Amino acid sequence: MSRNSRIAGVAAIAGIMLTVAIVALREPSDPPREAVPPVVEEGEQQEKLVRELERCATLTMPDTACEQAWTEKRRRFFGSDKGDRR
């Protein structure tokens, strides 16, 4: 192996090590977001929805009331209301 190829190899390895060190020491621009616990909704509406979903779990035929209940469950879970943003 020639002297020039050894120098090039060492320079390449040193460049890679320098790049890894810089990336490792660099602070992230956005700090990680903290998890937001889900809002637990208590009350008559929540209990009514749970009972309806339990009833729907036993059905084998399509039911519009069940579809509406699942839509409401998804809306509450994903918070898809425009005014529901926090």
Accessible surface in RSA format (square Angstrom, percent):
REM  Atomic radii and reference values for relative SASA: ProtOr
REM  Chains: A
REM  Algorithm: Lee & Richards
REM  Probe-radius: 1.40
REM  Slices: 20
REM RES _ NUM      All-atoms   Total-Side   Main-Chain    Non-polar    All polar
REM                ABS   REL    ABS   REL    ABS   REL    ABS   REL    ABS   REL
RES MET A   1   183.25  94.9 106.29  70.3  76.96 183.2 114.67  97.5  68.57  90.8
RES SER A   2    69.23  58.5  54.48  72.7  14.75  34.0  52.88 112.6  16.35  22.9
RES ARG A   3   189.92  79.7 180.29  91.9   9.64  22.9  66.26  90.6 123.66  74.9
RES ASN A   4   118.49  81.7 112.49 108.7   6.00  14.4  28.42  68.4  90.07  87.1
RES SER A   5    51.62  43.6  37.85  50.5  13.77  31.7  43.45  92.5   8.17  11.4
RES ARG A   6   147.51  61.9 141.89  72.3   5.62  13.4  43.97  60.1 103.54  62.8
RES ILE A   7    97.35  55.4  93.63  69.8   3.72   9.0  96.63  69.6   0.72   1.9
RES ALA A   8    60.99  56.1  49.71  76.7  11.27  25.6  56.44  79.5   4.55  12.1
RES GLY A   9    32.74  40.4   0.00   N/A  32.74  40.4  32.08  88.0   0.66   1.5
RES VAL A  10   103.62  68.2 101.85  92.2   1.78   4.3 102.39  89.0   1.24   3.4
RES ALA A  11    61.51  56.6  46.72  72.1  14.78  33.6  53.37  75.2   8.14  21.6
RES ALA A  12    56.94  52.4  43.80  67.6  13.14  29.9  55.40  78.0   1.54   4.1
RES ILE A  13   107.71  61.3 107.37  80.0   0.34   0.8 107.71  77.6   0.00   0.0
RES ALA A  14    54.18  49.8  45.85  70.8   8.33  18.9  50.04  70.5   4.14  11.0
RES GLY A  15    33.39  41.2   0.00   N/A  33.39  41.2  31.63  86.8   1.76   3.9
RES ILE A  16   113.65  64.7 110.84  82.6   2.81   6.8 113.01  81.4   0.64   1.7
RES MET A  17   127.89  66.2 120.73  79.9   7.16  17.0 105.73  89.9  22.17  29.4
RES LEU A  18   112.89  62.9 108.73  77.8   4.16  10.5 112.24  78.8   0.65   1.7
RES THR A  19    80.19  57.0  77.96  79.0   2.23   5.3  55.06  74.0  25.13  38.0
RES VAL A  20    94.78  62.4  91.54  82.9   3.24   7.8  94.06  81.7   0.72   1.9
RES ALA A  21    44.78  41.2  38.57  59.5   6.20  14.1  44.63  62.8   0.15   0.4
RES ILE A  22   100.27  57.1  96.61  72.0   3.67   8.8  99.07  71.3   1.20   3.3
RES VAL A  23    96.81  63.7  87.57  79.3   9.24  22.3  87.65  76.2   9.16  24.9
RES ALA A  24    79.18  72.8  41.02  63.3  38.17  86.8  51.83  73.0  27.36  72.5
RES LEU A  25   150.70  83.9 126.46  90.5  24.23  60.9 129.93  91.3  20.76  55.9
RES ARG A  26   166.64  70.0 143.14  73.0  23.50  55.9  51.92  71.0 114.71  69.5
RES GLU A  27   146.44  84.1 132.59 100.3  13.85  33.0  47.54  91.9  98.90  80.8
RES PRO A  28   100.09  72.9  77.26  70.4  22.83  83.0  86.58  71.5  13.51  84.0
RES SER A  29   100.77  85.2  65.01  86.8  35.76  82.4  49.48 105.4  51.29  71.9
RES ASP A  30   113.32  79.4 102.46 102.0  10.86  25.7  29.41  69.2  83.91  83.7
RES PRO A  31   105.40  76.8  95.50  87.1   9.90  36.0  97.86  80.8   7.54  46.9
RES PRO A  32   118.68  86.5  95.22  86.8  23.46  85.3 105.33  87.0  13.35  83.0
RES ARG A  33   232.70  97.7 199.14 101.5  33.55  79.9  77.27 105.6 155.43  94.2
RES GLU A  34   156.74  90.0 136.96 103.6  19.78  47.1  55.98 108.3 100.76  82.3
RES ALA A  35   100.98  92.8  67.04 103.5  33.94  77.2  77.75 109.5  23.23  61.5
RES VAL A  36   124.56  82.0  99.55  90.1  25.01  60.3 100.27  87.1  24.28  65.9
RES PRO A  37   101.94  74.3  91.13  83.1  10.81  39.3  97.10  80.2   4.84  30.1
RES PRO A  38   116.96  85.2  96.95  88.4  20.00  72.7 107.94  89.1   9.01  56.0
RES VAL A  39    89.55  58.9  63.82  57.8  25.73  62.0  69.29  60.2  20.26  54.9
RES VAL A  40   112.27  73.9  88.10  79.8  24.17  58.2  92.24  80.1  20.02  54.3
RES GLU A  41    82.63  47.4  71.28  53.9  11.35  27.0  31.25  60.4  51.38  42.0
RES GLU A  42   148.80  85.4 117.87  89.2  30.93  73.6  58.99 114.1  89.81  73.3
RES GLY A  43    35.56  43.9   0.00   N/A  35.56  43.9  31.46  86.3   4.10   9.2
RES GLU A  44   125.94  72.3 115.77  87.6  10.17  24.2  51.04  98.7  74.90  61.2
RES GLN A  45   121.23  67.8 117.51  85.9   3.72   8.9  46.07  98.1  75.16  57.0
RES GLN A  46    48.20  27.0  47.36  34.6   0.84   2.0  15.67  33.3  32.54  24.7
RES GLU A  47    98.68  56.7  95.87  72.5   2.81   6.7  32.51  62.9  66.17  54.0
RES LYS A  48   125.11  61.0 124.11  76.1   1.00   2.4  69.11  62.2  56.00  59.7
RES LEU A  49    15.19   8.5  11.54   8.3   3.65   9.2  14.92  10.5   0.27   0.7
RES VAL A  50    60.87  40.1  59.98  54.3   0.89   2.1  60.70  52.7   0.16   0.4
RES ARG A  51   130.92  55.0 124.84  63.6   6.07  14.5  68.76  94.0  62.16  37.7
RES GLU A  52    45.52  26.1  42.85  32.4   2.67   6.3  18.97  36.7  26.55  21.7
RES LEU A  53    19.27  10.7  17.05  12.2   2.22   5.6  17.42  12.2   1.85   5.0
RES GLU A  54   110.07  63.2 100.84  76.3   9.23  22.0  45.50  88.0  64.57  52.7
RES ARG A  55   100.16  42.1  91.55  46.7   8.61  20.5  70.24  96.0  29.93  18.1
RES CYS A  56    12.36   9.4   1.26   1.4  11.11  26.1   1.37   3.5  10.99  11.9
RES ALA A  57    82.79  76.1  43.88  67.7  38.91  88.5  54.56  76.8  28.23  74.8
RES THR A  58   108.95  77.5  79.17  80.3  29.77  71.0  75.05 100.8  33.90  51.2
RES LEU A  59    74.18  41.3  52.84  37.8  21.34  53.6  54.45  38.2  19.73  53.1
RES THR A  60   134.98  96.0  96.68  98.0  38.30  91.3  81.01 108.8  53.97  81.6
RES MET A  61   144.62  74.9 136.47  90.3   8.15  19.4 107.41  91.3  37.20  49.3
RES PRO A  62   116.77  85.1  83.47  76.1  33.30 121.0  95.05  78.5  21.72 135.0
RES ASP A  63    41.47  29.1  34.10  33.9   7.38  17.4  12.40  29.2  29.08  29.0
RES THR A  64   100.96  71.8  98.33  99.7   2.63   6.3  70.00  94.0  30.96  46.8
RES ALA A  65    42.94  39.5  38.39  59.2   4.55  10.4  40.21  56.6   2.73   7.2
RES CYS A  66    11.45   8.7  11.45  12.8   0.00   0.0  10.66  27.0   0.79   0.9
RES GLU A  67   101.36  58.2  97.10  73.5   4.26  10.1  43.83  84.8  57.52  47.0
RES GLN A  68   128.88  72.1 121.17  88.6   7.71  18.4  42.49  90.4  86.39  65.5
RES ALA A  69     7.82   7.2   2.49   3.8   5.34  12.1   7.44  10.5   0.38   1.0
RES TRP A  70   108.20  43.4 108.20  52.4   0.00   0.0  96.01  51.2  12.19  19.8
RES THR A  71    76.69  54.5  75.89  76.9   0.80   1.9  61.31  82.3  15.38  23.2
RES GLU A  72    48.37  27.8  46.58  35.2   1.79   4.3  23.79  46.0  24.57  20.1
RES LYS A  73    79.04  38.6  78.93  48.4   0.11   0.3  35.95  32.4  43.09  45.9
RES ARG A  74   124.31  52.2 122.83  62.6   1.48   3.5  54.61  74.6  69.70  42.2
RES ARG A  75    72.85  30.6  70.12  35.7   2.73   6.5  33.64  46.0  39.21  23.8
RES ARG A  76    58.12  24.4  33.42  17.0  24.70  58.8  19.29  26.4  38.83  23.5
RES PHE A  77   153.57  76.8 122.54  75.9  31.02  80.7 130.24  79.0  23.33  66.8
RES PHE A  78   140.32  70.2 112.57  69.7  27.76  72.2 117.17  71.0  23.15  66.3
RES GLY A  79    16.37  20.2   0.00   N/A  16.37  20.2  12.81  35.2   3.55   8.0
RES SER A  80    66.46  56.2  47.80  63.8  18.66  43.0  39.95  85.1  26.51  37.1
RES ASP A  81    54.96  38.5  51.14  50.9   3.82   9.0  15.10  35.5  39.86  39.8
RES LYS A  82   177.51  86.6 160.05  98.2  17.46  41.6 111.21 100.1  66.30  70.6
RES GLY A  83    80.25  99.0   0.00   N/A  80.25  99.0  45.00 123.5  35.25  78.9
RES ASP A  84    52.68  36.9  40.23  40.0  12.45  29.4  12.15  28.6  40.53  40.4
RES ARG A  85   168.71  70.8 142.23  72.5  26.47  63.0  63.53  86.8 105.18  63.7
RES ARG A  86   211.24  88.7 129.24  65.9  82.00 195.2  98.77 135.0 112.47  68.2
END  Absolute sums over single chains surface
CHAIN  1 A     8324.0       6953.1       1370.8       5273.6       3050.4
END  Absolute sums over all chains
TOTAL          8324.0       6953.1       1370.8       5273.6       3050.4
